[in-house]
Amino acid sequence: MVNKGRVALFFGTVAALCHAVWSVLVAGGWAQGWMDWAMAKHFVTGTYVVGAFDLGGAVFLVAMAFVIGLVDGFILAALWNAI
């Protein structure tokens, strides 16, 4: 049996950290190059343009990623415990 709270916290933290790294890439101006490289590796063509950095948007992105990861982790842990 897994602890639902700990699993939820882990999922929320990982999701928030991933999105915080993305926000740093955008703020530093490195996101477009990474995006071009990653899309080419997946055989995706087209024009994807990374927008300008917005601190409020970045904070909201990281917070929402945390909340959604938290909920997902809790649900997955509950399902795991039910098996």
Buried (B, 14 or more C-beta within 10 A) or exposed (E): EEEBEEBBBBBBBBBBBEBBEBBEBBBEEEBBEEBEEEBEEEEEEEEEEBEEBEEEEBEEBBEEBBEBBBEBBBBBBEEEEEE
